Amino acid sequence: MATARRGRPTSLGDEEADPWPRVERGQLAAWLLKMWRLYGEADILTIRQLAAAMRTPPVDNATVSRWENSRATVPTWALHQYEQLFDLPPGELGAVVTALGRARPTGRRTAPPCDELLDKCLDRDPVSAAEWADLTVSLTQPRRRLPRPTWDFLVHRLLTEMCLSVGWRYLLRLSALQRVHRHPAGGAALVAATEEFVTEPACQLIIDPIALLAANPTASRRLFRLMCEPRNEAEQLGALFAWAARPPGAPEMVRRLEAVSRELRAGASTSPPVREAASDVLAALFRHRPSRPGARSAPLGRTGEAAFDALRGALVKAQTRHHEPDLLGGRILRQALASTDSDLRILTVNVLHASPFRGVLADTVASMLTSGRTRTGSAMHSVLVDLLGSLGDARHRPVIENLMWRGAARDAAAVALAHLPGRTDLRLWHHVLTAQPTGGSTQRAALYAVGMKGDRDGLRLLRAHAPVVRARANWWLRLPAEASAGAAL
């Protein structure tokens, strides 16, 4: 469930050659910056006007042009100025663009000591994602020293908040953890905190901590064990996601990983999420074979093509002020719906969320779900529910809640509610428990929804009326209040 909040649509089928060339990470970042220049204000800004607006330090027209053509990396200070110019939340554009840069963590290369921020963290006050980015830049400077107990406390709190975060706030905290991972003392504390998460039987958020192990070159043996001999499905999913994001380089490991993934995908008893994650691993291995290059996507089918056409039409209509055709927008939408590259698909949906067209696209998806144009229970219906959870805001909650009342795609709808702003009335969760008193998967999805929102009344309700999730509800209730409060900042 954790992957959906990062914007991961469900795979729709087996891999096939993709007639739509995939949009690479640099192109996604360049498209996002260009769209904000063209549609971030009532009037289109020319390259010259944008360059003139960025004054500290000043930039020339050629520099902005190189940014918009993915020929130069956009510095973090420039991303901060974009956020100020277009009234975006501090850190949103920077989190997405720097996540697309893969190796470059969000934040400045150097930072002054953040003693006030450090005290804020240690005093258990709520800390925003942008503050975590600044703090980890400061703490990982070569001359900075922290005692191990302080590192232990900080990385455990940051890891918890990352797991509770959604969208760009998740990406920003993930970037901060990746920065800590490269620091000797911080990295050791992070591995210890990850082990603690993984070994907690009732923990509901272990996929993301396990996936962090992919950044550790010595973790391959553990990842294989988690994939082949998991104690629960979440451990197996975490290992599969880690391998999909970072396939191994050694040929013997590749052969072993491919054999296990094919076995999981073909297994009659394999659950749909595990089968889908195994397909992602195979797609990642395919992309990394020099003899078989090319992007991959899952077939959309007739219903999927109709949904894609509706979304592309909404995007084109929103771009009527554009003086030239947008050659990437359609490909980006296609990638968000059907790419088998899970890592890139996640980032693509975050790009759409950070674009000027998020509201238009979310309204279009909501309209498709309320009009009944997609069959309930179909793969595309689940994709659209998940996509609305990634792109929507509080005004879209009633659309998803209505699906819950009607019993339509309840599991997917509950996960989407976990990622949308706002909170659901307890009467809906009463209804779900009454309609499916022994529905384990639905109760777990409902638990995830109320837990991610920090809804303590909802957690107590589930604990009292759903024995199958009682231990897990207690785990959510034990989470520090400052972690839930900070995750939304």
N, C-alpha and C positions, 0 to 999 in steps of 0.2 A: 504493500500500500504506500510505502514511503516514496516510491518512484513517481507515483501519479502527481504528487504535489510539485514535482520538478517539471511537470509538463510532458509526461511520457504517455502518448497514446498507445492503445493496444495494437499489436501486430495483427494484420488481417489475413495472413495466409503464408504459404511457402514463398521462398525467395524466387525472384525471376529477374532477368535483365531489365534494368530501368531505362525506359526511353526518355525520361526526364533527367538530364544530368544533375547530379546533386550540387547544392550550393555549398561551397567550402566555407570554413570558419572566417577567413579574411573577408570573403564576399558578404557574409552575413553582417559583420561589423560595419563594413563600408555602406551597405544598404541602409542599416539602421541610422547611421549618422546623416546620410543624404536625405532620408525621409523626414527626419526632424528639421533639417534646414528648409525643406520644401513645404512641409505641412505642420510645423510646430507653432506657427503663428497665423494670424488672419491673412497676412500677405506673405507671399513667397520671398524668402531671403536669397539673394544672389550669393555666390561664393565671396565676392568682394564685400558685401554687407556683413556676412558672417565673420570674415577675417577681421573687419574693422571693429566688430563687437567684442572680440577676444583680445583684451589689452594687457593682461598680466600673465606671462609675457606676450608681446604682440606676435602675430603670425602673418604670413603673406598669403596671397591667393593661391600660389602654387602648392603651399603646404596643405591647405584645405582640400585642394583638388587631389593631392596624393592620398589623403585620408579617405576620400570618397571613392577612390579607385583601387583601394586595398594595396597601394604601393608603399605605404609607410604605416608604421605602428602609431596609433594615437596615444600620446602620453597621458598619464593619469590626471595631471593638472588641467589638460584640455577637456577631458571628460567631465571634470567638476564644473568647468565653465559652461559646457553644454547643459548640464543639469540646472545651473543657475539661469541661463538664458531662456530655457523653455519650462521653467518652474516644475522640474521633476524632483522627486524625493532624493535627498542627498545619498549617493551611493548606487542608485538603481542602474543608471546607464553605465557607470564604471564597473559594476559587478558583472553585467552581462557581457560587455565588450572585452573585459580582461579575462573572463572565463573562456571566451572564444579564442583568446591568445594562447591558451593551454599552458604555456610555461611561465607566463608573467603574472604573478599574484597581484590582486588589487591593492593599491596603496602606493605611497611614495617609496623610493629606494632608501631614503633616510628620513628620520623623523625625530623631533625633539623628545626628550623623556616625557612620558605621559603619566607622571606620578599621580595626578588627580584621577585619571581614568583607572589606574591600577587600584587606588584606594576605593574607587566606586565599585569595582568588581569584587574586591575582597570584603567590602561592607554589604554585599548582596543586594546592591541597588540595581534596578533594571539598566541594561547596557544595550545600545542599539548595534545593528550590524556594522554601520560605518565606524562606530567607536571601537568595535572589536578589530576592524581592519587597521585603524591607526595604532591601537595598542600593541598588536602583534608586530607591526613594523618597528615600533620603538623597542619592544622587549627582545627582538632578535638581532639587534645591532651587535657587532662583534665585542664591544667593550661592556655591554650590559650583563650583569650577573644577577640571577635570582636563585634563592634556595629551592631545593627540590620540593618541599611541601607546598611552596607557593605555586610552582609549575603544576603540581598534581591538582591543586584546587582549580586553577585557571583552565587547564585543558579539559578537565571533567565538566566544568560548567559550559565552556564553549562547545564541546562535543554534544552535550545535552541540548543546548539552544540551537545548534545546527540541525539536529534531528527534528526539532519542533518548528523550524522555520519553513517558509514557503517561498518559492520563486526566487527573485533576485536577492532577498535577504538570506535565503539558503546558500546561494552561490557566493555571496560575500563572506559568510562565515566559513564555508568550505575552503575558500581561498585563504582565509586566515589560518585555518588548520593546516593547509598544505605548506604554508610558510613556516609554521611551528614545526612541522614534520621534518624540515630540513635543518632545524637547529638541534645541536647535540643534546642539550639538557631537555629542551621542550619536546623533542622527538621521542626520547625515552619515556617521558611522562605520558605522552599521547598513546604510545603502544600499550602502556600499563592500563590507561583508562579504557582503551578499546577492548582489551582482554576482559576488563570488569563488565563492560556492557555485554559482551558476547556470552559470558558464563552465567549471566543472571537469567534463570529459567522463565520468569514472568515478564521479562523486558519486551516491550512492544516496538522498539526502535533500533533493531540490531542490524538491519540491512545496510544502512549508511556507514556505521562504524566498521563493519566487515569490508565494505567496498574501499574504505580508506587503506586497508592493508595492501591493496594493489600498488600503492606508492612505495611499499617497503620491499626491496629486492629479496629479502630473506623470508618473505611470507608465503612463497609459492607452495611449499609443502603443506602449510596449514590450510591454504585456500583449497587445495585438492581434497584434503580430508573433510573440510566442511561441505564440499560439493558432493563427495561420494558417500560420506558417513555422517550426515547431519543429524542433530538431535531434534530439529524441527524444520519446517519448510522455510522459515525466514532465514536460517543459517545458509541453507542451500541457495536461496535466491540471492543473498548477499554475495556469496562466492561467485555465482554466475554473472552477476552485474559487474563485479570486479574484473573478471576475465574478459567480459565484453568490452569494457572500457580500456583495458591494457592487456591485449593478448601476449602470451609469452613469446620469447624469441628463439629459445632452443628447439630444434626440430623434434626431439623426442617428447618434449613437453607438449608441443603442438599436436603431435599424433595422439598422445594420451587424452588431451583435452577434447580433441575432435571426436574420439571414440566414445568418451563418456557423454558428451553433449548429444551425439546422435542417438545413443541409447536412451537418454532421458526424453528426447523429443519423440521417439517412436514408442516409448513405453505405454502400455495400455492403462496403467495405474497412475501415470504422471498427471499432476494437476495442470490446468490451463496456464496458471502463472509460471510454473516451472518449465512447461513445454515452450512457452513464449520466450523465456529468458534463455533457454538452451538454443533456440533459433537465433537469438541475438548473438550468442557466442559464435555459432557457426558462420553467421554473416560477417562478424568481425574477423574471423580467421580467413574467410574468403577474400576480404578486402586487403589483407596483408600478404596475399600470395602474389609475388611479382608476375607470375605467368598468367594470372587471371585478374587483371585490373578492372575497375569499373564500380559504379555505385549500385546499390541494391535497394529494392523496395518491394513491399507486398502489394498484390493486386487490389485495387479498390473495389472492383465489381460495379454493377449498374447503379446501385444505391450510393456507393461511395463516389462515383463519378458525378452524380447529381449533386451531392453535398459539396464536392470540390468546386463544381461550376457555380454554385450559389455563393460560396465564400469568395471565389475569385471575382465574381460579379460585384459583390459588395466592396471589395478592395478597389476595383477599377472605378466604381462610382465615387468612392471617397477620394480618388486621385484626379478628379476632373480639372483641378487647377494645374496639373502637371503639363509642362510644355513638350515633353517627350515620353514615349512609352516606357513603362517600368518592366525591364526584361527579367528581373529576378523575382518579383512578387509572386507570380504563379508558381514558380519552382519552389519558393520558400513554403507556400501553403501546402503543396504536394508533399514536401519533405516532412512537414509537421504531421500530416495525416498518415503517411505510409512508409517512411524510411525505416529500414531494418537496422540502421546504425543507431542504437539506443542512445549513445552519448550525444551524437549530433542532433538526434530528434529532440532530446530534452532541451538542448541549447536553442534549437530553432523555435520552439514554442516560447521560450523565455524571450527571444528576440521579438516575436510577435507581441508578447505582453508589454515589452518596453517600447514598442513603436507607437506612433500617433494613431494607429488604426485598431488598437485593442478593443475599445468600446464598440466600434462598428462590427468587428468580427464576432465579439461576444453576443451582440444583439442578433446577428444573423444565425448563430448556432442556437440561441434560445428560441428563435422563431421556428427553426426546423424541428426542435424537440417538442414545442407546443402544438405545432400543426399536424403532427403525426406523419410527416413525410418519410420517416425512417421507421422500420419495423422494430418494435420493442423486443429486446433480446438479441437482435442482430449484432454482428461485430461493429458495424458502422454506428449503430445507436450508442454502444458503449464508448466508442471513440469520441463521439460528440458530447456525451455526458462528461467524460474526462476533460475534453478540451474546454468546455464551459467552466469547469472547476478551475482550470489553469488561467483562463482569460477573463473570467467574469468578475463582478464586484457584488456588493451587498444587494443591489436591486435584482440580481439574477438568482438569489437564493430561493424565492418562491417557485421558480421554474423547476428546480431540482427537488424541492420539498414536495411539490405536487406529484412527482414521480414516486416518491416514497409513500405518499398517501395512497396512490393507486396500485402500489405493489409492482411498479415497473422498474426493472433493473435496480433493485434496492441496493445491492452491494456497491455497484458503481456510483449510484447517487449518493450514498453515505460518504464514500471517499471524496467525492466532489464537494460535499458540504464541509468536509474537514479543511478544504483549501480556500473556500470562499470567505470573504470578510463577513462578520456578523455571527449570530448565534441562533440556533433552532429552539423553538418552544418545546418544553418537556412533553407536551401532549403528543407530539409526533413520535417521540421515542416510546411513549406508552403504547401508541398505536402499533408500532413495529413489533414490540414485545408481545402484544396481544395477538397480532396476526400470525406471527411465527415464534411461538413460545419455545420451540426447540431448534430454531434455525441457527446453527452454529456459525456459519459463514456470515450471515446477515448481522448477527449479534456482535461478531468481531469487527465488522465494518462499522457498525454503529458506535462501538467502543472507540475505535480509531477516530471517528468524527468528533465525539464529545471530548476525547482526550486531547486531541490537537488543539481544540478550542479552550482547553483549561476549564471546561464546564464541570465544576465539582458536583453540582446538583444532578447533572446527567450521569456522572460516574457513579454516584451513590444509588441512583435509580437502577442502573444496569447491575451493579453489585448485588442489589437486593432481589432482583427479578430474573437475572440470567446467570444461573450457576456456572455455565460453561465458561464465562469470562470473569468470574469473581476474582481470581488471583490476579489476573491482568488488570482489572479495574483498580485493585489495591496498589499495583505498581504505579499507575498513573496518579493516584491520589498521593503517593509518597514523593512525587517530583517536587523540587523546590518551587515555591510560588514565583520567585524572581526569574526562573528560567522560562516559565510560560509567559510572564509579562514581557520579558526582554525579547523573546522570539518574534513578537509582532512589531518590533521597532526596527 
